[in-house]
């Protein structure tokens, strides 16, 4: 290494001697710059990665938050649907129970009505049977036709009481003119009234309508 003389020695008369000069030391700034530059570069290189990771984490957190909200909303919707279905099922069950009770009541009413109608029919049948068992009371005046010779016939009172205000009409009505009868004012039991029935080509007398004061309805006597 070359030796250099110091200027101060020359100025103040110091003897010149060769002083070895040391190599210049690097300044702190240059060394720090050299040593720090790679670190700064690495930090700069790493900062985008950190930012990217944090942004991904933030985005993932937001996505998870949205997913949680969606899951919560779906769960609430499912809960609402389940509660609605439960309420509808309860209402349907209550309506079905009311309908069943109404059906039972109507069935009971129909059964009671049918029993009532059956009882009424049975009572009516019993009354009819009892009435049939009682012998009918014969009318007080009864008539019997007795055929005579040719056109002369007899109408006899076979009842238990006498007949008054007797009138005789031939049936059918178009043959009424063929019957002639003049009954007395009183026809006692077993007495008879003469009746003449003329025979002509045309209508024929088939029966006689006999009325009297003792009978409300006329008596129809067949001409046999």
C-alpha positions as CSV (number, residue, x, y, z in Angstrom):
1,X,0.0,0.0,0.0
2,X,1.6,3.4,-0.9
3,X,2.5,5.6,2.0
4,X,1.4,9.2,2.1
5,X,2.7,12.1,4.2
6,X,0.3,13.8,6.4
7,X,-0.4,17.5,5.6
8,X,-0.6,18.5,9.3
9,X,2.9,17.3,9.9
10,X,4.2,19.4,7.1
11,X,2.5,22.4,8.4
12,X,3.5,22.2,12.0
13,X,7.0,20.9,11.2
14,X,6.4,17.5,12.3
15,X,8.9,15.2,10.9
16,X,7.9,13.6,7.9
17,X,7.4,9.9,8.3
18,X,5.6,7.6,6.4
19,X,2.3,6.7,8.0
20,X,0.4,4.0,6.5
21,X,-3.0,5.1,5.4
22,X,-5.9,2.8,6.3
23,X,-8.4,2.0,3.8
24,X,-11.4,4.3,3.9
25,X,-14.2,2.9,6.1
26,X,-17.6,2.8,4.5
27,X,-20.0,5.4,5.9
28,X,-22.9,4.2,8.0
29,X,-25.3,5.7,5.5
30,X,-23.8,3.7,2.6
31,X,-23.6,0.5,4.6
32,X,-27.1,1.0,6.0
33,X,-28.3,1.7,2.5
34,X,-26.6,-1.4,1.3
35,X,-27.8,-3.6,4.1
36,X,-31.3,-2.1,4.2
37,X,-32.0,-2.0,0.5
38,X,-32.5,-5.7,0.3
39,X,-34.8,-5.6,3.3
40,X,-36.8,-2.7,1.9
41,X,-37.1,-4.6,-1.3
42,X,-38.2,-7.7,0.5
43,X,-40.6,-5.7,2.6
44,X,-42.0,-4.0,-0.4
45,X,-42.3,-7.4,-2.1
46,X,-44.0,-8.8,1.0
47,X,-46.4,-6.0,1.5
48,X,-48.6,-6.8,-1.5
49,X,-48.8,-10.4,-0.3
50,X,-49.9,-9.2,3.1
51,X,-52.4,-6.9,1.6
52,X,-53.7,-9.7,-0.7
53,X,-54.0,-12.1,2.2
54,X,-55.9,-9.5,4.4
55,X,-58.2,-8.6,1.5
56,X,-58.9,-12.3,0.8
57,X,-59.6,-12.8,4.5
58,X,-61.9,-9.8,4.6
59,X,-63.7,-11.0,1.5
60,X,-64.0,-14.5,2.9
61,X,-65.3,-13.0,6.2
62,X,-67.8,-11.0,4.3
63,X,-68.8,-14.0,2.2
64,X,-69.1,-16.0,5.5
65,X,-71.2,-13.2,7.0
66,X,-73.5,-13.2,3.9
67,X,-73.7,-17.0,4.1
68,X,-74.6,-16.9,7.8
69,X,-77.3,-14.3,7.1
70,X,-78.6,-16.5,4.3
71,X,-78.6,-19.5,6.5
72,X,-80.3,-17.6,9.3
73,X,-83.0,-16.4,6.8
74,X,-83.6,-19.8,5.4
75,X,-83.8,-21.2,8.9
76,X,-86.3,-18.5,9.9
77,X,-88.3,-19.2,6.7
78,X,-88.4,-22.9,7.4
79,X,-89.4,-22.2,11.0
80,X,-92.3,-20.0,9.8
81,X,-93.4,-22.6,7.3
82,X,-93.3,-25.3,10.0
83,X,-95.3,-23.1,12.4
84,X,-97.8,-22.3,9.7
85,X,-98.2,-25.9,8.8
86,X,-98.7,-26.8,12.5
87,X,-101.4,-24.1,12.9
88,X,-103.1,-25.2,9.7
89,X,-103.0,-28.8,10.9
90,X,-104.5,-27.8,14.2
91,X,-107.2,-25.9,12.5
92,X,-108.0,-28.7,10.1
93,X,-108.1,-31.1,13.0
94,X,-110.5,-28.8,14.9
95,X,-112.7,-28.4,11.8
96,X,-112.7,-32.2,11.3
97,X,-113.7,-32.7,14.9
98,X,-116.5,-30.2,14.6
99,X,-117.7,-31.9,11.4
100,X,-117.6,-35.3,13.1
101,X,-119.6,-34.0,16.0
102,X,-122.1,-32.4,13.7
103,X,-122.3,-35.7,11.7
104,X,-122.9,-37.6,14.9
105,X,-125.6,-35.2,16.0
106,X,-127.3,-35.4,12.6
107,X,-127.0,-39.2,12.6
108,X,-128.5,-39.3,16.1
109,X,-131.3,-37.0,15.0
110,X,-132.0,-39.1,11.9
111,X,-132.0,-42.2,14.1
112,X,-134.4,-40.7,16.6
113,X,-136.6,-39.5,13.7
114,X,-136.6,-43.0,12.1
115,X,-137.4,-44.5,15.5
116,X,-140.2,-42.0,15.9
117,X,-141.6,-42.7,12.5
118,X,-141.4,-46.4,13.2
119,X,-143.1,-46.0,16.5
120,X,-145.9,-43.9,14.8
121,X,-146.3,-46.6,12.1
122,X,-146.4,-49.3,14.7
123,X,-149.0,-47.4,16.7
124,X,-151.0,-46.9,13.5
125,X,-150.8,-50.5,12.6
126,X,-151.9,-51.5,16.1
127,X,-154.9,-49.1,15.9
128,X,-155.8,-50.5,12.5
129,X,-155.6,-54.0,13.8
130,X,-157.7,-53.2,16.8
131,X,-160.2,-51.5,14.6
132,X,-160.3,-54.5,12.3
133,X,-160.9,-56.8,15.3
134,X,-163.9,-54.8,16.4
135,X,-166.9,-56.0,14.4
136,X,-168.4,-53.3,12.2
137,X,-171.8,-52.1,13.2
138,X,-174.2,-52.8,10.4
139,X,-176.4,-49.9,9.2
140,X,-179.9,-49.8,10.6
141,X,-181.4,-50.0,7.1
142,X,-180.2,-52.5,4.6
143,X,-181.7,-53.4,1.2
144,X,-181.8,-56.6,-0.9
145,X,-182.8,-57.0,-4.5
146,X,-185.0,-60.0,-5.3
147,X,-185.8,-60.7,-9.0
148,X,-189.4,-61.4,-9.9
149,X,-191.3,-62.5,-13.0
150,X,-190.5,-60.6,-16.1
151,X,-190.0,-56.9,-15.3
152,X,-191.5,-56.9,-11.8
153,X,-188.9,-57.1,-9.0
154,X,-188.8,-56.6,-5.2
155,X,-186.5,-54.4,-3.1
156,X,-186.7,-55.7,0.5
157,X,-185.6,-53.9,3.8
158,X,-183.5,-56.5,5.6
159,X,-182.3,-54.0,8.3
160,X,-183.4,-53.7,11.9
161,X,-185.1,-50.3,11.6
162,X,-187.9,-49.0,9.3
163,X,-187.0,-46.8,6.4
164,X,-188.8,-43.6,5.6
165,X,-188.7,-41.2,2.6
166,X,-187.4,-43.9,0.3
167,X,-186.3,-43.1,-3.3
168,X,-185.0,-45.5,-5.9
169,X,-183.0,-44.5,-9.0
170,X,-181.6,-46.8,-11.7
171,X,-177.9,-46.9,-12.6
172,X,-176.2,-45.9,-14.8
173,X,-177.8,-42.6,-15.2
174,X,-178.7,-43.0,-18.8
175,X,-180.8,-46.0,-17.8
176,X,-182.6,-44.2,-14.9
177,X,-185.8,-43.8,-17.0
178,X,-186.2,-47.6,-17.2
179,X,-186.8,-47.9,-13.5
180,X,-190.2,-47.2,-12.0
181,X,-190.8,-47.4,-8.2
182,X,-193.4,-45.8,-5.9
183,X,-192.4,-46.7,-2.3
184,X,-194.7,-46.0,0.6
185,X,-193.8,-43.4,3.3
186,X,-192.6,-46.1,5.6
187,X,-191.0,-49.5,4.9
188,X,-190.7,-51.6,8.0
189,X,-188.0,-54.3,8.4
190,X,-188.5,-57.3,6.1
191,X,-191.1,-55.4,4.1
192,X,-190.5,-54.9,0.4
193,X,-191.1,-52.3,-2.3
194,X,-192.1,-53.2,-5.9
195,X,-189.7,-52.1,-8.6
196,X,-190.4,-52.4,-12.3
197,X,-187.4,-52.5,-14.7
198,X,-188.2,-52.3,-18.3
199,X,-186.1,-54.1,-20.9
200,X,-185.3,-52.3,-24.1
201,X,-182.7,-52.5,-26.8
202,X,-180.2,-50.0,-25.4
203,X,-178.9,-49.2,-22.0
204,X,-179.4,-51.8,-19.3
205,X,-180.0,-51.2,-15.6
206,X,-177.2,-52.7,-13.6
207,X,-177.8,-51.4,-10.1
208,X,-180.2,-49.4,-8.0
209,X,-179.4,-46.3,-5.8
210,X,-181.6,-46.4,-2.7
211,X,-181.9,-43.4,-0.4
212,X,-183.7,-43.0,2.9
213,X,-183.8,-40.6,5.8
214,X,-182.1,-43.1,8.2
215,X,-178.9,-43.4,6.0
216,X,-176.5,-40.5,5.4
217,X,-175.0,-42.1,2.2
218,X,-177.1,-43.9,-0.5
219,X,-177.0,-47.6,-0.7
220,X,-176.0,-49.2,-4.0
221,X,-177.9,-52.5,-4.6
222,X,-176.7,-54.6,-7.5
223,X,-179.4,-56.0,-9.9
224,X,-178.7,-59.7,-10.2
